[in-house]
Amino acid sequence: MDTQYINEILDKLKNGELSEYYVKKEDFLPLRSILVSREDFKHYRGIAQRNGDVLYHYLAEPRS
């Protein structure tokens, strides 16, 4: 996963084009490093799945 692709996915979650995005274990760290640098980081919720995968959603209200 490259930076541009990750930002496109995160923007699609934010804009409602995607309701959720499933991230495989091997792609988690590259995605997370970009996600935490975003201003709207607190709006994303990652739900852990089996084998280290994560399911991301975008929340209208930021988490605390």
C-alpha positions in Angstrom: 0.0 0.0 0.0 1.4 3.4 -0.9 0.6 6.7 0.7 -1.7 8.0 -2.0 -3.8 4.8 -2.0 -4.1 4.9 1.8 -5.2 8.5 1.7 -7.8 7.8 -1.0 -9.3 5.0 1.1 -9.4 7.1 4.2 -11.0 10.0 2.3 -13.6 7.6 0.8 -14.5 6.4 4.4 -14.8 10.1 5.5 -17.0 11.0 2.5 -19.3 8.0 3.0 -18.3 6.3 -0.3 -17.2 3.4 1.8 -19.0 2.3 4.9 -16.0 0.2 6.2 -12.6 -0.9 5.1 -10.9 -4.2 5.9 -7.2 -4.0 6.5 -5.0 -7.1 6.4 -2.3 -7.6 9.1 0.5 -6.9 6.7 -1.0 -3.6 5.7 -1.9 -2.4 9.2 1.3 -0.5 10.1 1.6 1.5 6.9 -2.1 2.5 7.1 -1.8 3.4 10.8 1.3 5.5 10.4 -0.6 7.7 7.9 -3.9 7.6 9.8 -2.4 9.0 13.1 -0.9 11.9 11.2 -4.3 13.0 9.9 -6.2 15.9 11.6 -9.4 13.8 11.7 -7.7 10.7 13.2 -10.2 10.5 16.1 -13.1 10.0 13.7 -11.7 6.6 12.6 -12.5 3.5 14.6 -10.6 0.3 14.1 -12.1 -2.9 15.2 -9.7 -5.8 15.7 -10.4 -9.0 13.8 -8.9 -12.4 13.9 -5.3 -12.9 12.9 -4.3 -9.2 13.4 -6.7 -7.8 10.7 -8.6 -4.6 11.4 -12.0 -3.3 10.2 -12.1 0.5 10.0 -15.2 2.8 10.1 -15.5 6.6 10.0 -17.5 8.2 12.9 -19.4 11.4 12.6 -18.5 12.3 16.2 -14.8 11.9 17.2 -14.1 9.4 19.8 -12.7 10.6 23.1 
